[in-house]
Amino acid sequence: MAVTKAQQASVNKYVKLNYDRINITMPKGKKETIKAHADSRDESVNAFINRAIDETMERDKGQIED
């Protein structure tokens, strides 16, 4: 079933209101490496990147307190 323009506009509005976007730049080939890793863990690239950020921030928070 094709998505209508109205449906897509609704999704875009929801995303705009509920999510922040960050554009990152990395060396050629790294995107494929990240995707392969995420796939191997049954995660989306987005979920993997968010998990990596959350885990790193939690680990770093513990280092600041020490």
C-alpha positions as CSV (number, residue, x, y, z in Angstrom):
1,M,0.0,0.0,0.0
2,A,1.4,3.4,-1.0
3,V,1.7,6.2,1.5
4,T,-0.3,9.2,0.6
5,K,1.2,12.7,0.8
6,A,-1.1,13.5,3.7
7,Q,0.1,10.5,5.6
8,Q,3.7,11.4,5.0
9,A,3.1,15.0,6.0
10,S,1.5,13.8,9.3
11,V,4.5,11.6,10.0
12,N,6.9,14.5,9.2
13,K,5.0,16.8,11.6
14,Y,5.0,14.2,14.4
15,V,8.8,13.7,14.0
16,K,9.4,17.4,13.9
17,L,7.5,17.9,17.2
18,N,8.9,14.9,19.0
19,Y,12.4,14.3,17.9
20,D,15.7,16.2,17.5
21,R,17.9,15.4,14.5
22,I,21.7,15.4,14.4
23,N,23.6,15.2,11.2
24,I,27.0,13.5,11.5
25,T,29.8,13.1,9.1
26,M,32.3,10.2,9.1
27,P,34.9,8.7,6.9
28,K,33.8,6.8,3.8
29,G,33.0,3.2,4.6
30,K,32.3,3.7,8.3
31,K,28.6,3.9,7.8
32,E,28.6,0.4,6.3
33,T,30.7,-0.8,9.2
34,I,28.2,0.7,11.7
35,K,25.2,-0.8,9.8
36,A,26.8,-4.3,9.8
37,H,27.4,-4.1,13.5
38,A,23.9,-2.9,14.2
39,D,22.5,-5.6,12.0
40,S,24.5,-8.3,13.8
41,R,22.8,-7.2,17.0
42,D,19.3,-7.0,15.5
43,E,19.3,-3.2,16.0
44,S,18.6,-0.3,13.6
45,V,21.5,2.0,13.0
46,N,19.6,4.7,14.9
47,A,19.0,2.4,17.9
48,F,22.7,1.4,18.0
49,I,23.9,5.0,17.9
50,N,21.5,6.1,20.6
51,R,22.6,3.1,22.8
52,A,26.3,3.9,22.2
53,I,25.7,7.5,23.2
54,D,23.7,6.6,26.3
55,E,26.2,4.0,27.5
56,T,29.2,6.3,26.9
57,M,27.5,9.2,28.7
58,E,26.7,6.9,31.7
59,R,30.2,5.6,31.8
60,D,31.7,9.2,31.5
61,K,29.4,10.4,34.3
62,G,30.9,7.8,36.6
63,Q,34.4,9.0,35.7
64,I,33.7,12.6,36.5
65,E,32.5,11.7,40.0
66,D,35.7,9.7,40.7
